[in-house]
Each structure stands twice: as C-alpha cells, then as structure tokens.
Amino acid sequence: MPQPLKVTLGIDLQDGFADDTVVVKVKENEVFQKEHINTSMLLGFATTFKTEVRQGRVSVKVEIPTKNIKRTIMLEILNDVYLGISVVNSIIDYIISDEPFGYL
C-alpha cells in the first residue's frame, strides 16, 4: 500500500497575541516554539510558519503557557491547508483556508 502524500500545513498566528510564548505540536511532535509573540494591530498578524504532513487525519495542539490556555484541533488534510490561530476572549480560535492568508 502506498504511503500518503506529504502536503503543506501553513500556520499563521493572527490576532490576540501580546508578548506570548506559543508551542505548536503536530501529531505530538513539536514543530514550533517561540517566545515574545506579538500581534501587529495594523495587520492582525503575529508570525507564520509551515510544516509538511502526510495526508489524512492530523492533530494540531496549540499551547500558550503565558495565557494558560491550549487547544487541540483535528484536521482531515488532503491538500495544502492553512490554519489561522487567534486568541479571542482567552480562548484559542481558528480558521481554515485552502489558500495562504493575505495581510494588507
């Protein structure tokens, strides 16, 4: 049986970050960890990164220890996908897109 294809998972940290530490794990593997993340109020954007994943069901765990919050997001990935992460009222929120996010 052939292996599932690898596709891109792009993750943008968007609104609600203020001098935060963020850890992101994909399938329990840490793919991102950074301190002092801040949202640009003008753009609604803090930072972005990409990782490769195999097609299929993928768990994305987002932890923000500076706010003492975390969330696990389950995705069914068939093609490149982009995940926008924001903090709204002390809750991790997200949006999914087939295209990279644009910021003006």
C-alpha positions in Angstrom: 0.0 0.0 0.0 1.5 3.4 -1.0 2.4 6.0 1.7 0.1 9.0 1.8 1.5 12.1 0.0 3.1 14.9 2.0 1.4 18.3 1.9 2.0 21.7 3.4 0.3 22.8 6.6 0.8 26.5 7.0 0.0 28.1 10.4 -0.4 31.8 10.9 -0.6 33.2 14.4 -3.0 36.1 13.9 -5.0 38.2 16.5 -4.7 38.4 20.3 -1.0 37.7 21.0 0.7 40.0 23.4 4.3 39.0 24.5 3.2 35.4 24.4 5.0 32.1 24.3 3.5 29.7 21.8 4.1 26.0 21.3 2.6 24.1 18.4 2.7 20.3 18.1 1.5 18.3 15.1 0.8 14.7 15.8 2.5 15.2 19.2 5.8 16.4 17.5 6.8 19.9 18.4 7.1 21.9 15.2 7.1 25.5 16.6 8.1 27.2 19.8 8.7 30.9 20.2 8.6 33.5 23.0 7.6 37.2 22.8 4.9 36.8 20.1 3.0 40.0 19.4 0.2 40.7 17.1 0.6 43.7 14.8 -2.7 45.6 15.4 -2.4 47.1 11.9 -2.2 43.8 10.1 -3.9 41.4 12.6 -0.8 39.2 12.2 1.9 38.0 14.5 4.0 35.3 12.7 3.8 32.4 10.3 5.4 29.0 9.7 5.0 25.9 7.6 5.5 22.2 8.1 4.9 19.1 6.0 2.4 16.5 7.0 1.1 13.3 5.4 -2.4 13.4 4.0 -5.1 12.2 6.4 -6.2 13.0 10.0 -3.8 15.3 11.8 -4.0 16.7 15.3 -2.6 20.3 15.9 -2.1 21.2 19.5 -1.6 24.9 20.3 -0.4 25.8 23.7 0.0 29.4 25.0 1.5 28.9 28.5 1.7 32.7 29.1 -2.1 32.8 28.9 -2.5 29.3 30.5 -4.6 28.1 27.5 -4.4 25.3 25.0 -6.5 23.6 22.3 -6.3 20.6 20.1 -7.6 21.0 16.5 -8.3 17.9 14.4 -8.0 18.3 10.7 -8.6 16.0 7.7 -5.9 17.0 5.3 -5.9 16.0 1.7 -4.2 19.0 0.1 -2.1 22.0 1.2 -4.0 23.7 4.0 -3.6 26.9 6.0 -4.6 27.4 9.6 -5.1 30.8 11.2 -4.9 30.9 15.0 -6.2 33.7 17.2 -6.9 34.3 20.8 -10.4 35.7 21.4 -11.7 36.3 25.0 -9.0 34.0 26.4 -10.0 31.1 24.0 -7.9 29.8 21.1 -9.9 30.2 17.9 -9.1 29.1 14.4 -10.0 29.4 10.8 -9.1 27.1 7.9 -8.2 28.1 4.4 -7.2 26.4 1.2 -5.1 29.4 0.3 -2.4 31.3 2.2 -3.7 34.2 4.3 -3.2 37.7 2.9 -2.4 40.8 5.0 -2.7 44.3 3.8 
